[in-house]
């Protein structure tokens, strides 16, 4: 099914900073407008929002389980720079990645 193919491609390329709707559409063999409308119809929100949410979810796992710097995590989850990552993280979670790491704590312990 097309929906599953799109999701699989996104998940396989989530950490690629060059992941774009154009790249996805080219890989699948459809147009960007069709990809956008089809994805929204199938999933309930645009593919860009799906990509962002998946990246934020991955970053939360890394913030909880590693000592990696925020800049390193931003690169690992597909953001060009940490400023963009921090802004996106805060828009989705309501707090900065640093604050998330502090309140989540690694292995149940608060703090860095």
DRENLO-335895 format. One record per residue (C-alpha): residue in one letter; z, y, x. Coordinates in nm, 4 decimals, always signed. Layout:
<nodes>
node pator: A | w: Z | v: Y | u: X .
...
</nodes>
This chain:
<nodes>
node pator: X | w: +0.0000 | v: +0.0000 | u: +0.0000 .
node pator: X | w: -0.0867 | v: +0.3484 | u: +0.1248 .
node pator: X | w: +0.2681 | v: +0.4779 | u: +0.0778 .
node pator: X | w: +0.4088 | v: +0.2045 | u: +0.3000 .
node pator: X | w: +0.1420 | v: +0.2643 | u: +0.5635 .
node pator: X | w: +0.2241 | v: +0.6360 | u: +0.5771 .
node pator: X | w: +0.5995 | v: +0.5731 | u: +0.5972 .
node pator: X | w: +0.5505 | v: +0.3099 | u: +0.8670 .
node pator: X | w: +0.3365 | v: +0.5468 | u: +1.0738 .
node pator: X | w: +0.5927 | v: +0.8255 | u: +1.0377 .
node pator: X | w: +0.8803 | v: +0.5971 | u: +1.1335 .
node pator: X | w: +0.6890 | v: +0.4584 | u: +1.4323 .
node pator: X | w: +0.6054 | v: +0.8102 | u: +1.5570 .
node pator: X | w: +0.9143 | v: +1.0003 | u: +1.4453 .
node pator: X | w: +1.0148 | v: +1.1065 | u: +1.7944 .
node pator: X | w: +0.6681 | v: +1.2363 | u: +1.8857 .
node pator: X | w: +0.6871 | v: +1.6170 | u: +1.9076 .
node pator: X | w: +0.3173 | v: +1.6261 | u: +1.8159 .
node pator: X | w: +0.3622 | v: +1.4336 | u: +1.4905 .
node pator: X | w: +0.1871 | v: +1.6352 | u: +1.2213 .
node pator: X | w: +0.0326 | v: +1.5910 | u: +0.8800 .
node pator: X | w: -0.3089 | v: +1.6156 | u: +1.0453 .
node pator: X | w: -0.2229 | v: +1.3376 | u: +1.2882 .
node pator: X | w: -0.0915 | v: +1.1166 | u: +1.0073 .
node pator: X | w: -0.3925 | v: +1.1841 | u: +0.7854 .
node pator: X | w: -0.6348 | v: +1.1138 | u: +1.0702 .
node pator: X | w: -0.4629 | v: +0.7855 | u: +1.1501 .
node pator: X | w: -0.4645 | v: +0.6712 | u: +0.7871 .
node pator: X | w: -0.8140 | v: +0.8043 | u: +0.7169 .
node pator: X | w: -0.7352 | v: +1.0538 | u: +0.4411 .
node pator: X | w: -0.7254 | v: +1.4318 | u: +0.4116 .
node pator: X | w: -0.4116 | v: +1.6384 | u: +0.4654 .
node pator: X | w: -0.4120 | v: +1.7744 | u: +0.1070 .
node pator: X | w: -0.4432 | v: +1.4204 | u: -0.0318 .
node pator: X | w: -0.1673 | v: +1.2970 | u: +0.2000 .
node pator: X | w: +0.0638 | v: +1.5764 | u: +0.0888 .
node pator: X | w: +0.0066 | v: +1.5367 | u: -0.2835 .
node pator: X | w: +0.0077 | v: +1.1552 | u: -0.2735 .
node pator: X | w: +0.3285 | v: +1.1416 | u: -0.0692 .
node pator: X | w: +0.5056 | v: +1.3896 | u: -0.2936 .
node pator: X | w: +0.3953 | v: +1.1954 | u: -0.6020 .
node pator: X | w: +0.5154 | v: +0.8649 | u: -0.4547 .
node pator: X | w: +0.8353 | v: +0.9731 | u: -0.2802 .
node pator: X | w: +0.9365 | v: +1.2832 | u: -0.4725 .
node pator: X | w: +0.9178 | v: +1.5372 | u: -0.1920 .
node pator: X | w: +0.6669 | v: +1.6490 | u: +0.0730 .
node pator: X | w: +0.6053 | v: +1.4421 | u: +0.3866 .
node pator: X | w: +0.7330 | v: +1.7224 | u: +0.6107 .
node pator: X | w: +1.0698 | v: +1.7060 | u: +0.4349 .
node pator: X | w: +1.0735 | v: +1.3271 | u: +0.4807 .
node pator: X | w: +1.0003 | v: +1.3646 | u: +0.8523 .
node pator: X | w: +1.2702 | v: +1.6287 | u: +0.8937 .
node pator: X | w: +1.5292 | v: +1.4206 | u: +0.7075 .
node pator: X | w: +1.4507 | v: +1.1122 | u: +0.9154 .
node pator: X | w: +1.4848 | v: +1.3154 | u: +1.2357 .
node pator: X | w: +1.8149 | v: +1.4617 | u: +1.1213 .
node pator: X | w: +1.9450 | v: +1.1145 | u: +1.0301 .
node pator: X | w: +1.8470 | v: +0.9845 | u: +1.3742 .
node pator: X | w: +2.0095 | v: +1.2829 | u: +1.5434 .
node pator: X | w: +2.3334 | v: +1.2184 | u: +1.3529 .
node pator: X | w: +2.3390 | v: +0.8630 | u: +1.4860 .
node pator: X | w: +2.2874 | v: +0.9924 | u: +1.8400 .
node pator: X | w: +2.5522 | v: +1.2626 | u: +1.7994 .
node pator: X | w: +2.8025 | v: +0.9978 | u: +1.6896 .
node pator: X | w: +2.7152 | v: +0.7347 | u: +1.9478 .
node pator: X | w: +2.6190 | v: +0.9157 | u: +2.2696 .
node pator: X | w: +2.7361 | v: +1.1898 | u: +2.5008 .
node pator: X | w: +2.3824 | v: +1.3281 | u: +2.5255 .
node pator: X | w: +2.3511 | v: +1.7049 | u: +2.5277 .
node pator: X | w: +2.2186 | v: +1.8725 | u: +2.2136 .
node pator: X | w: +1.9020 | v: +1.9673 | u: +2.4028 .
node pator: X | w: +1.8472 | v: +1.6029 | u: +2.4992 .
node pator: X | w: +1.9008 | v: +1.4844 | u: +2.1436 .
node pator: X | w: +1.6615 | v: +1.7465 | u: +2.0085 .
node pator: X | w: +1.3900 | v: +1.6120 | u: +2.2385 .
node pator: X | w: +1.4705 | v: +1.2497 | u: +2.1534 .
node pator: X | w: +1.4253 | v: +1.3143 | u: +1.7821 .
node pator: X | w: +1.0972 | v: +1.5022 | u: +1.8128 .
node pator: X | w: +1.1817 | v: +1.8713 | u: +1.8335 .
node pator: X | w: +1.0087 | v: +2.0938 | u: +2.0867 .
node pator: X | w: +1.3252 | v: +2.2917 | u: +2.1572 .
node pator: X | w: +1.6925 | v: +2.2812 | u: +2.0723 .
node pator: X | w: +1.6820 | v: +2.6114 | u: +1.8818 .
node pator: X | w: +1.4439 | v: +2.4646 | u: +1.6238 .
node pator: X | w: +1.6524 | v: +2.1488 | u: +1.6065 .
node pator: X | w: +1.9807 | v: +2.3346 | u: +1.5563 .
node pator: X | w: +1.8279 | v: +2.5526 | u: +1.2849 .
node pator: X | w: +1.6854 | v: +2.2502 | u: +1.1017 .
node pator: X | w: +2.0063 | v: +2.0498 | u: +1.1396 .
node pator: X | w: +2.2110 | v: +2.3333 | u: +0.9951 .
node pator: X | w: +1.9704 | v: +2.3778 | u: +0.7027 .
node pator: X | w: +2.0056 | v: +2.0070 | u: +0.6134 .
node pator: X | w: +2.3718 | v: +1.9484 | u: +0.6949 .
node pator: X | w: +2.5280 | v: +2.2925 | u: +0.6518 .
node pator: X | w: +2.6844 | v: +2.2786 | u: +0.9983 .
node pator: X | w: +2.5593 | v: +2.2839 | u: +1.3563 .
node pator: X | w: +2.5045 | v: +1.9616 | u: +1.5510 .
node pator: X | w: +2.7976 | v: +2.0568 | u: +1.7757 .
node pator: X | w: +3.0261 | v: +2.0919 | u: +1.4759 .
node pator: X | w: +2.8959 | v: +1.7652 | u: +1.3287 .
node pator: X | w: +2.9742 | v: +1.5860 | u: +1.6547 .
node pator: X | w: +3.3224 | v: +1.7388 | u: +1.6623 .
node pator: X | w: +3.4155 | v: +1.6435 | u: +1.3062 .
node pator: X | w: +3.2471 | v: +1.3008 | u: +1.3258 .
node pator: X | w: +3.3913 | v: +1.2139 | u: +1.6614 .
node pator: X | w: +3.2549 | v: +0.9316 | u: +1.8672 .
node pator: X | w: +3.4098 | v: +0.5979 | u: +1.7740 .
node pator: X | w: +3.6242 | v: +0.7689 | u: +1.5133 .
node pator: X | w: +3.7799 | v: +1.0199 | u: +1.7523 .
node pator: X | w: +3.7398 | v: +1.3912 | u: +1.6892 .
node pator: X | w: +3.5957 | v: +1.5978 | u: +1.9694 .
node pator: X | w: +3.3182 | v: +1.5718 | u: +2.2259 .
</nodes>
